[in-house]
Amino acid sequence: MKIKTLVNGSILFIGLGLTAYSWLNGYRVRFNIEDVAVDAVEEQQPQQKFERWQLKKNSIYDGDTLRVTRENEELKIRFCGIDAPEKKMPMGIEARDHLRSLVDIGNGELLLVPVEKDRYGRTVAELYVQDRKNSAIPLNLQMVRDGYAWHYQQYSANCPSHEQFAIAQKLAQSERLGIWKGNPQPPWEFRRKAKKAKK
């Protein structure tokens, strides 16, 4: 038990150190796909499985949902722990386009860490995209760090990177990136008001 605790603590310490280092060097969090880091993701969440999928063409409708395919399977994915502006909100189209640009880095190939199913049947997951340097960009975290999504604290407890989302949001806010250039309305408040208006 002590060895497992020590190993998990070491992985967490290394991960947080790499995250801080990466933010200081270009603000893009990466890990090497071929080495221990993918194993570390799996070890931290042993019940989770790291999977490779392909983006379904033209399926990024906003900044926190998309569809993926693999052979005869198709999944609708909801990004774990983040909430991007709705398309009708300020910065909604920009958030969608930013996500598209990040996914394009990996030519549509996505690495998924499924977390759970939501009440709409979507797979809630953390997603990564492989870049040309054979490392991966965590899309959920990058969207928050670049100021195109909120840390959705109410629904982030089960996300492997939930603690990093809060740090990424504080950094984006302090640098007034994306949504933080103004006084943004969170998407959950926008949806709640829209729902009341329909009644």
Residue, then its C-alpha position, 0 to 999 in steps of 0.5 A: m500500500k505504501i509503495k502504491t501511495l509513493v508511486n501515485g504521489s511521485i506521478l502527481f508531483i511529476g505531472l504538476g511539475l511538468t504542467a507548471y514548466s509547460w505553462l512557463n514555456g509556451y502555455r501548452v501542456r504536453f506529454n510524450i505518448e510513447d513513454v511513461a506519461v500515457d501509462a501514468v494517465e492509466e495508472q492514475q485512473p485504473q478504471q479508465k481506458f485510454e482510447r484512440w478515435q477519429l473526429k467525425k467530419n464537421s462534428i465540432y459544433d461548439g467548444d466542448t462537444l464533438r463526435v468521434t468514430r472508430e470502425n462501426e462505432e460513433l460516440k458523442i463526446r462532452f468534454c469533462g470538467i469544462d463549459a464553453p460559451e454557447k454558439k449564440m453567446p459572445m465568444g461562442i463561435e471563437a471557442r468552437d473555432h479554437l477547438r477546431s484549430l487544436v483538433d486540426i493539429g492532430n489531423g482529427e485523431l483524438l486520444l480519449v480518457p472516458v470518465e462517465k456517461d451523462r444524462y443525455g447519453r454522451t460520453v464524458a471524457e478528457l481528450y488529447v490531440q497528438d502534435r507533430k513532436n509526438s507529444a499530446i495536448p490536453l484539449n479540456l485543459q488547453m481550452v480553459r488555459d486559452g480562455y475559451a472555456w470555464h472550469y465547470q467546477q460543479y461537474s469536474a470532480n470525476c475528471p482526472s485533471h480537475e485540479q489543473f482546470a482551476i489553475a488554468q482558469k486563474l491564469a487565463q483570467s489574470e492574462r485576460l485571454g478569450i472570454w476573460k477580456g470582458n465580463p462574461q456570463p457563464p454558459w450555465e447561467f445563459r442556458r438557465k435564463a434561456k430555459k426560463a424564457k421559454k416557459 
